Amino acid sequence: LRAGAKVTIVDQARPAAGASGTSFGWLNASFYADDDHHRLRVSGLAAMRRLADDLPDAAIAWQPALWFEEQGAGLWRMKEALDALGYGCAYLDRTAVADRVPGLVAPDAALEFKDEGVVDGAELTRQLLQAATTMGLRAIFGVGATTLLRTDERVVGVATDAGDFHADTVVVAAGNGAADL
């Protein structure tokens, strides 16, 4: 939108009716499948920080997370792996955990991830839609895409029960429904 693109959202439901409104919004890179996945998650955290800078009232809270799922050697393996990736984490003993979270039955030890946060996905979705609408976003809710329109191997739009929508670029953000399209 900032670059002058005309953007249309077509969604069969209301905003944040799917995963965006029901998922646990932990912003982290401390859990990952492999090194490339970790780097992708770190990039995602950086993008969320830029978004928070652009939208100061965004439903994002940056606060440290504590992890104590494993103790002993498992906790140290996690710390060593994250340290090797340059991901900030600190070892906390039982006293430090109890100081951070009064009332918690503190484990023997925990890792603290200082650069993590949480997001209210449904509220952030509403905030982003509102901000984008003021910039010219066209949002059509209650109309779902039934198939992708193609010219040769190129996707050029979506078909819906309300008609076809043509586009230079199509982004499919349909979660589990993406395969059906």
Secondary structure by P-SEA (a helix, b strand, c coil): cccccbbbbbbcccccccccccccccccccccccaaaaaaaaaaaaaaaaaaaacccccbbbbbbbbccccaaaaaaaaaaaaaaccbbbbbcaaaaaaaccccccccbbbbbccccccaaaaaaaaaaaaaaaabbbbbccccccccccccccccbbbcccbbbbccbbbbccccccccc
